[in-house]
Structures are given as C-alpha cells and as structure tokens.
C-alpha cells in the first residue's frame, strides 16, 4: 500500500513536469550562491587546513555538551563586530537559525507577520511556532504598523526574485508597535553594505531586531549565525531546540567563517565587481521581448546578483532550460513549490568564479536563445 502511494506521487510529479533529480553541472555555472567567488579562496582553504590540524574533523557534540571551544568564542565575537551587533551565535545552517529564532520569539510575541515570498525555512518556522499569522503581499509592508507585539519577518534580498525588502520600514514598524523584527540576510550579507554587512543598518535598536546571516553563499563556506542583543542570544542559547540539540558545526567550518569575514572586509573590489556585472546584465536584458526579467523597483536592485529570468509554465521552462544547457551554460529551472505556479523561471546567479568575459557571453547567449525560443514557441502554437 505505502509503496504504491509513493509510486503514485512520483508519477504525478512527472506528469506535472515537477519531478526532480540530482544532476552534475556540465557547463559554465550560474547556478550557485558563491557570489564573491570565495569558496576557492586560498586564505579560506589555508585557514581550514590549520583548523583541521588543531581541532580535528568534528566538533564532538552540541555546544552545551563538549562542542564549544575558544575558536567558537573568537569567531562569534568577529561575526558580531562585522555585522555591528552586540552578540552572535553560530549554527550549522540558516534553516536551523530561522527555526531557532522564530521558535524562541514565539514565546514573547503575540502574532507573526511575514512576506508572502519568504523562503522555506521562514515558512516552516512560522508553522512550527503556531502563532496567528498575517501574510503580507510581497514588499507591501506599510499598512502593518498597527499590529501590536507582533514578530515581523522578512528576507532582505529575496532568493528567487532578487528584489529588496523595505528593511527600515519593517524595523520602524516593529519599534513603533512594541514588536520585534527578524531580518534574514542570507543573500544580502557579503554583497550589500559598506563592508558587506547586508541591508540592515549597523546602528539601530538591537532590543527590537535580530538578523540571520549565512556563510554558505557570499562568504563561500557554510553555516550561519544569529545576530542580536545579548539578551536575545542568551534566550536562543537557553530555549532554542535547534541549537541545544544539534551537534556544533565542525571547527574547520568555523575557522573558515572567521577568515571569510576578514577577506570580505579586505577585498571590497569583489562586491563592486559583482554589482557592476549585475547592472550590465540587467541593462542588456531590460528590453527583451516578453519582458522575462522584471524591472528593478529601486536603484539598488540594479545591483542584485540574483536575476529571475521568467519563463512561465513548468514544461516550458524545462524546454528552455534544456536549450540553455545545450549551449554550454549551467542554469537551472525553478518551479513550484519554490516559486508560485505561473512564476517559473531560470534563476541566474552571478558569481566571481566566472570571468567577466564569460559573464557577458552568458548574457548575450541567453538573450539570443530567448529570442529564438519565442519564435519557435509561436511557430509551434
């Protein structure tokens, strides 16, 4: 019975063009989130080697049961300084960090307000919290200031649309209503800000706000951290099950996070180059037939490295994706449930492991492939 039910689910996914499988990249990659190209940086690799020699492969337990060390303390202090926060706490993943933050804040907040396009870890955290929820239409946060004692949750740079939340509006709403703002900077940290600290300003009232940062994207490593007031971090340490009952991140990862912070601060040209490439590609695509790339809503969005090249229809986006792969480019199709039905797209992710020349070639190739694809689709119709 169970085996038949599993088989039926898989068949349904295949019929709807939603079946997924793991595949190895075969072309020039614009898929991953290694925006600054730090995953192969010599300084990070050497820091990891030193940590392996000093601490071994694993952390041996949770932070409260043998997994803690001076390395964690020093790197958490460096994370807090980098992001301008009073304190920070490391996690193995951003998913766990969001589960932890929303879980403990559910004890002190009366409800939760969330952007409709927040990513899966936020959605799951809210479901587990069992708080009454209000879902805000994407980016339309102005009317929500009257919700007293609420938790306001949003990504700052949205992972699938590449657009930016009105972070200061959300924080002001939290402060004015006696609530709390949780800003997920997973894709903005390292890319935006004067030193790569993200879109949340460094100077504000940390008693009413916290942020999630991840180190497996622009920082090129892995793991994540919660940044906030000392009291908030103490509450997470004492009450958050995803922290208390999870083995600590391996020391090698923690050491590379510490080094990545130094590299991002010391090499600002990486942020400048990435954002310059984003502007160039967007200008090239802004007048494409069918408008596959939405126009930026703010000047800063021109610099987002996430480019949602929309090809609506699950079967249609897969066909176009195959054309792209045959041309030597590695760009993946994004379908429901990651995005809503009818909003399918190729998610083009710019990164500095690819040369500027190859980035420009990709943009020109995708422009030409799109024009040819539209013509073929019209003929087929």
ZIVENDA-V526129 format. One line per field, one symbol per residue. ss: DSSP state (2 for helix, 1 for strand, 0 for the rest). phi: phi as a letter, one per 30 degrees, with the letter a starting at -180 (. if undefined). psi: psi as a letter, one per 20 degrees, with the letter a starting at -180 (. if undefined). A space follows every 10 residues. Layout:
# ZIVENDA-V526129
ss: ???
phi: ???
psi: ???
This chain:
# ZIVENDA-V526129
ss: 0222222222 2222200000 0000000110 0000000222 0222222222 2222200000 0122222002 2222222222 2200001111 1002222222 2222200000 1111100002 2222222220 0111110000 0222220001 1111101000 0001002222 2222220001 1111000000 0000000000 0000022211 1111000000 0001111102 2222222220 2222001000 2222222222 2222220022 2222222222 2222200000 0010000022 2220011111 0002222222 2222220011 0011000000 0000111110 0000022222 2222222222 2222222222 0
phi: .ddddddddd dddddcicdb bdbddbbddb cdcdeciddc dedddddddd ddddcidcci ldddbjddad dddddddddd decicdabbd bdbdeddded dddddddbcd abbbddcdde ddedddeddi debbcdeeic cedcddddic ccbadccddc ciccddeddd ddddddcicb ccccceccdj ccjdbjdjcd edcadddcab bcbccccddi bliabccadd ddddddddbd ddddcbedee eedddddedd edddddbded dddddddedd ddddcdcddi hdcededbed ddcddccddd bdjddddddd ddedddcjcc bcdcbdddbd ejcdadcdcd addcdddddd deddddeddd dddddddddd d
psi: gghhgghggh hggghjkjpq qpqqqiappl gakmgjkihj pghgghhggh hghgiagrii arhimiiqrh ggghhhhhgg ggjkqhrqpq rhrhghgggg ghghhhhiqh rqpqqijqrh hgghggghhj qpqpopqoim ihjjiiopkq oppqqgophh ijrpqmghgg ghggghjkbp popokgihph grrhjjiaip qhoaniijqr qpqqjjdhij errrqpparh gghhgghhio hhghkppqqq hhggghgghh ggghhimihg gggghggggg gghhihkqqi lhoqpqhqhh hhjpioonnp nppghghhgh hhgghhjjqn pqpprqjhrq pikqrpoooq qjhprgghgh ggghghgghg ghggggghgh .
